[in-house]
Amino acid sequence: MELAKLSRKGQVSIPKRLLKALGLEGEAYFLVELSPEGAIVLRPAGVYPVEIYSQARIREFLEQDQLTQEERERLAKALGER
């Protein structure tokens, strides 16, 4: 068991040994919840960037979303069509 300190700003430092055991370094995000027993539970969270697509980018996707003739023939064959 490790000891952690709560700062006046509400920040908690997680002991380095525990971070290393979790494979965490640098900045990281955690999901935080309160258990029915009153424990604070931290779970590492994955945070991924979100891209907002412009109309031009959407057009690029649609232009690239085309089957070649060879791909159409392979698909038809796989589906049992002629």
KOLNULO-360543 format. One record per residue (C-alpha): residue in three letters; chain; x, y, z. Coordinates in nm, 4 decimals, always signed. Example, Ala and Ser with C-alpha at 12.3 -4.5 7.8 and 13.67 -1.06 7.14 Angstrom:
<sites>
<site><residu>ALA</residu><chaine>A</chaine><east>+1.2300</east><north>-0.4500</north><up>+0.7800</up></site>
<site><residu>SER</residu><chaine>A</chaine><east>+1.3670</east><north>-0.1060</north><up>+0.7140</up></site>
</sites>
This chain:
<sites>
<site><residu>MET</residu><chaine>A</chaine><east>+0.0000</east><north>+0.0000</north><up>+0.0000</up></site>
<site><residu>GLU</residu><chaine>A</chaine><east>+0.1259</east><north>+0.3479</north><up>-0.0881</up></site>
<site><residu>LEU</residu><chaine>A</chaine><east>+0.0582</east><north>+0.6875</north><up>+0.0638</up></site>
<site><residu>ALA</residu><chaine>A</chaine><east>-0.0603</east><north>+0.9755</north><up>-0.1553</up></site>
<site><residu>LYS</residu><chaine>A</chaine><east>-0.1126</east><north>+1.3396</north><up>-0.0609</up></site>
<site><residu>LEU</residu><chaine>A</chaine><east>-0.3989</east><north>+1.5688</north><up>-0.1614</up></site>
<site><residu>SER</residu><chaine>A</chaine><east>-0.2783</east><north>+1.9225</north><up>-0.2408</up></site>
<site><residu>ARG</residu><chaine>A</chaine><east>-0.4698</east><north>+2.2402</north><up>-0.1581</up></site>
<site><residu>LYS</residu><chaine>A</chaine><east>-0.5673</east><north>+2.2549</north><up>-0.5264</up></site>
<site><residu>GLY</residu><chaine>A</chaine><east>-0.7295</east><north>+1.9102</north><up>-0.5069</up></site>
<site><residu>GLN</residu><chaine>A</chaine><east>-0.4457</east><north>+1.7354</north><up>-0.6915</up></site>
<site><residu>VAL</residu><chaine>A</chaine><east>-0.3264</east><north>+1.3889</north><up>-0.5953</up></site>
<site><residu>SER</residu><chaine>A</chaine><east>+0.0184</east><north>+1.2583</north><up>-0.6842</up></site>
<site><residu>ILE</residu><chaine>A</chaine><east>+0.0180</east><north>+0.8892</north><up>-0.7682</up></site>
<site><residu>PRO</residu><chaine>A</chaine><east>+0.3327</east><north>+0.7098</north><up>-0.6485</up></site>
<site><residu>LYS</residu><chaine>A</chaine><east>+0.5823</east><north>+0.6449</north><up>-0.9287</up></site>
<site><residu>ARG</residu><chaine>A</chaine><east>+0.5938</east><north>+0.2708</north><up>-0.8547</up></site>
<site><residu>LEU</residu><chaine>A</chaine><east>+0.2218</east><north>+0.2378</north><up>-0.9247</up></site>
<site><residu>LEU</residu><chaine>A</chaine><east>+0.2413</east><north>+0.4427</north><up>-1.2456</up></site>
<site><residu>LYS</residu><chaine>A</chaine><east>+0.5289</east><north>+0.2276</north><up>-1.3649</up></site>
<site><residu>ALA</residu><chaine>A</chaine><east>+0.3311</east><north>-0.0897</north><up>-1.2869</up></site>
<site><residu>LEU</residu><chaine>A</chaine><east>+0.0493</east><north>+0.0468</north><up>-1.5064</up></site>
<site><residu>GLY</residu><chaine>A</chaine><east>+0.2914</east><north>+0.1459</north><up>-1.7824</up></site>
<site><residu>LEU</residu><chaine>A</chaine><east>+0.1981</east><north>+0.5139</north><up>-1.7503</up></site>
<site><residu>GLU</residu><chaine>A</chaine><east>+0.4370</east><north>+0.8052</north><up>-1.7884</up></site>
<site><residu>GLY</residu><chaine>A</chaine><east>+0.4045</east><north>+1.1741</north><up>-1.8643</up></site>
<site><residu>GLU</residu><chaine>A</chaine><east>+0.0531</east><north>+1.3099</north><up>-1.8672</up></site>
<site><residu>ALA</residu><chaine>A</chaine><east>-0.2353</east><north>+1.0639</north><up>-1.8525</up></site>
<site><residu>TYR</residu><chaine>A</chaine><east>-0.6118</east><north>+1.0740</north><up>-1.8130</up></site>
<site><residu>PHE</residu><chaine>A</chaine><east>-0.8141</east><north>+0.8666</north><up>-1.5687</up></site>
<site><residu>LEU</residu><chaine>A</chaine><east>-1.1804</east><north>+0.7842</north><up>-1.5245</up></site>
<site><residu>VAL</residu><chaine>A</chaine><east>-1.2729</east><north>+0.8591</north><up>-1.1643</up></site>
<site><residu>GLU</residu><chaine>A</chaine><east>-1.5583</east><north>+0.7056</north><up>-0.9714</up></site>
<site><residu>LEU</residu><chaine>A</chaine><east>-1.6692</east><north>+0.6606</north><up>-0.6138</up></site>
<site><residu>SER</residu><chaine>A</chaine><east>-1.7291</east><north>+0.3020</north><up>-0.5039</up></site>
<site><residu>PRO</residu><chaine>A</chaine><east>-2.0246</east><north>+0.2096</north><up>-0.2795</up></site>
<site><residu>GLU</residu><chaine>A</chaine><east>-1.7706</east><north>+0.1630</north><up>+0.0020</up></site>
<site><residu>GLY</residu><chaine>A</chaine><east>-1.6517</east><north>+0.5244</north><up>-0.0359</up></site>
<site><residu>ALA</residu><chaine>A</chaine><east>-1.3251</east><north>+0.4480</north><up>-0.2174</up></site>
<site><residu>ILE</residu><chaine>A</chaine><east>-1.2054</east><north>+0.6670</north><up>-0.5024</up></site>
<site><residu>VAL</residu><chaine>A</chaine><east>-1.1376</east><north>+0.4418</north><up>-0.8030</up></site>
<site><residu>LEU</residu><chaine>A</chaine><east>-0.9071</east><north>+0.5594</north><up>-1.0839</up></site>
<site><residu>ARG</residu><chaine>A</chaine><east>-0.8967</east><north>+0.3770</north><up>-1.4168</up></site>
<site><residu>PRO</residu><chaine>A</chaine><east>-0.6602</east><north>+0.4735</north><up>-1.6994</up></site>
<site><residu>ALA</residu><chaine>A</chaine><east>-0.8628</east><north>+0.6255</north><up>-1.9839</up></site>
<site><residu>GLY</residu><chaine>A</chaine><east>-0.7872</east><north>+0.6346</north><up>-2.3532</up></site>
<site><residu>VAL</residu><chaine>A</chaine><east>-0.8309</east><north>+0.9796</north><up>-2.5054</up></site>
<site><residu>TYR</residu><chaine>A</chaine><east>-0.8269</east><north>+1.0038</north><up>-2.8827</up></site>
<site><residu>PRO</residu><chaine>A</chaine><east>-0.8351</east><north>+1.3117</north><up>-3.1026</up></site>
<site><residu>VAL</residu><chaine>A</chaine><east>-1.1524</east><north>+1.3741</north><up>-3.2990</up></site>
<site><residu>GLU</residu><chaine>A</chaine><east>-1.1410</east><north>+1.5185</north><up>-3.6495</up></site>
<site><residu>ILE</residu><chaine>A</chaine><east>-1.4283</east><north>+1.7341</north><up>-3.7698</up></site>
<site><residu>TYR</residu><chaine>A</chaine><east>-1.4618</east><north>+1.6712</north><up>-4.1435</up></site>
<site><residu>SER</residu><chaine>A</chaine><east>-1.5079</east><north>+1.9616</north><up>-4.3824</up></site>
<site><residu>GLN</residu><chaine>A</chaine><east>-1.7293</east><north>+1.9209</north><up>-4.6882</up></site>
<site><residu>ALA</residu><chaine>A</chaine><east>-1.4141</east><north>+1.8994</north><up>-4.9041</up></site>
<site><residu>ARG</residu><chaine>A</chaine><east>-1.2775</east><north>+1.6150</north><up>-4.6881</up></site>
<site><residu>ILE</residu><chaine>A</chaine><east>-1.6107</east><north>+1.4294</north><up>-4.7082</up></site>
<site><residu>ARG</residu><chaine>A</chaine><east>-1.6014</east><north>+1.4604</north><up>-5.0895</up></site>
<site><residu>GLU</residu><chaine>A</chaine><east>-1.2495</east><north>+1.3096</north><up>-5.0835</up></site>
<site><residu>PHE</residu><chaine>A</chaine><east>-1.3783</east><north>+1.0112</north><up>-4.8857</up></site>
<site><residu>LEU</residu><chaine>A</chaine><east>-1.6692</east><north>+0.9611</north><up>-5.1241</up></site>
<site><residu>GLU</residu><chaine>A</chaine><east>-1.4428</east><north>+0.9813</north><up>-5.4301</up></site>
<site><residu>GLN</residu><chaine>A</chaine><east>-1.2117</east><north>+0.7168</north><up>-5.2826</up></site>
<site><residu>ASP</residu><chaine>A</chaine><east>-1.5042</east><north>+0.4940</north><up>-5.1810</up></site>
<site><residu>GLN</residu><chaine>A</chaine><east>-1.5312</east><north>+0.3309</north><up>-5.5245</up></site>
<site><residu>LEU</residu><chaine>A</chaine><east>-1.4749</east><north>-0.0307</north><up>-5.6238</up></site>
<site><residu>THR</residu><chaine>A</chaine><east>-1.2506</east><north>-0.1021</north><up>-5.9177</up></site>
<site><residu>GLN</residu><chaine>A</chaine><east>-1.3857</east><north>-0.3300</north><up>-6.1919</up></site>
<site><residu>GLU</residu><chaine>A</chaine><east>-1.1622</east><north>-0.6100</north><up>-6.0601</up></site>
<site><residu>GLU</residu><chaine>A</chaine><east>-1.2975</east><north>-0.5617</north><up>-5.7066</up></site>
<site><residu>ARG</residu><chaine>A</chaine><east>-1.6577</east><north>-0.5687</north><up>-5.8372</up></site>
<site><residu>GLU</residu><chaine>A</chaine><east>-1.5903</east><north>-0.8972</north><up>-6.0204</up></site>
<site><residu>ARG</residu><chaine>A</chaine><east>-1.4266</east><north>-1.0546</north><up>-5.7129</up></site>
<site><residu>LEU</residu><chaine>A</chaine><east>-1.7172</east><north>-0.9430</north><up>-5.4956</up></site>
<site><residu>ALA</residu><chaine>A</chaine><east>-1.9744</east><north>-1.0788</north><up>-5.7410</up></site>
<site><residu>LYS</residu><chaine>A</chaine><east>-1.7878</east><north>-1.4102</north><up>-5.7530</up></site>
<site><residu>ALA</residu><chaine>A</chaine><east>-1.7702</east><north>-1.4284</north><up>-5.3720</up></site>
<site><residu>LEU</residu><chaine>A</chaine><east>-2.1450</east><north>-1.3640</north><up>-5.3528</up></site>
<site><residu>GLY</residu><chaine>A</chaine><east>-2.2145</east><north>-1.6295</north><up>-5.6136</up></site>
<site><residu>GLU</residu><chaine>A</chaine><east>-2.3342</east><north>-1.3809</north><up>-5.8764</up></site>
<site><residu>ARG</residu><chaine>A</chaine><east>-2.2263</east><north>-1.3736</north><up>-6.2400</up></site>
</sites>
